[in-house]
Amino acid sequence: MKKIIIALSFALSFTLPTYAFADQAACEAKAVSKEGKPLYGAAKDASIKKCMGGSKPNDCEAKAVSKDGKPLYGAAKDASIKKCMGA
């Protein structure tokens, strides 16, 4: 049983990074400017982070609460979500 677990963990250690790399490669391919030229530096990093889903809207909506712990509404909620997503 121990050998099976070791073999499975070894096999998964090679497959999981491959999927993550494939997603990042796809996001790097999409990191282009409006003119179609590739992005560099911080703009490229931001584009890749956004493509890979840096902050999910549902997580940010859950965090949109007042100091009293009550949910925010309207413009305050929108501002909180925008701040959470880093936009």
N, C-alpha and C positions, 0 to 999 in steps of 0.2 A: 504494500500500500504506500509506503514511504517513497519507493522508487517511482511510482506512478505520479505522485504529487510533485516530486522533483522534476520529472520529465514534462509534466504539463506546465509547471511554472517556467521552465526553461523555454518551452515552445512559445508560450505567451509573451515572454520577454522580448522575443523577436518580432511578433506580430503587432503588438500595441504601438510601439514607436513608429512602425511603418505607416499605420493609419494616421497618426498625428502628423507625420512628415508629409503625407499625401495631402492632407487638409492645408497645411501651411504652404506647400508648393502651389496649390490651387489659388490660395489667397495672394501669394506673391505674384502670380500671373495676372491677377485682377488689379494689382496696385499700379494703375496708370493714371496719368493726368487727363484733363478734359481734351487735350490735344492728342492723346494717345501715346505720349512719351512715358517711359517708366519713371516711377517716383524713386527718390533717394532719401536717405537719412531719416529724420523724424517723421516726415510725411509718409514714407513707406511703412515705418513701424506702426504709426497710427492707423493706416489703412489695413494692415494685416491684423492688428488687434481688433479692429471693428469687424472685419470679415470673420474672424475666428470666434467672435462673440465675447468680447471683454467683459461686459456686464449685461446680464439678461434683464429685459424690461420687467419681468415678473418679480425678480429679486428687488429691483429698485422700487416697484410699486409697494411691496411689502414694507420697505424701509421708510416710506413716505408717511411718517407719523409726526405729530406735534410733540412738544416737550412733555405734555401731559399724557402722551401715549395714545391720543385719539387720532384717527386717520385724517389726513389732509384732503381738501377738496379744491377744485378749480385751479386758479393760477399758482397757488402755493404748492399744490401737488405736482403740477407740471414743472415748476422750477426745481423742486426736490428731485424729481426723476431725471431731469436734464443734468443736474449737478452730479447725481449718482452715476450716470452713464458717462460722464466726463466730456460732455459736449459743450 
